[in-house]
Amino acid sequence: MIVGLGINLKLHAPLKTLSKRQERIKSKPWLTKGLLRSIRTKNKLYTNLHKKSVQDDHKWAEFHKYRNKLNLLIEKSKVNYYMQQIASSNNNSSLMWKTIKNILNKGHKKQKDLQDL
């Protein structure tokens, strides 16, 4: 009975798998919908610059200005997110250390290729 239930569950309610892009976005919770929209706009500006054969210095300056402001906003959003995480975990030391390790990127182990060994 349990085996049949598991098969029916997989058939009628399969687990949703995330694409690589969705996984990357989900791993960065400080990226809001507005920031993601701005990133798409920046990418469109960049592709439009490369599609045109004429190099326009004004357009490049506009792109660089937009890119730099966007990077500043992303960095501020990231700092704000982690400050909120630390503030909300001030009574729970294990959660605070988990947040600190996440900031320092200590929780991610790098895998070496077998060829490198």
Beta strands, then each sheet from edge to edge (+ up, - down):
end
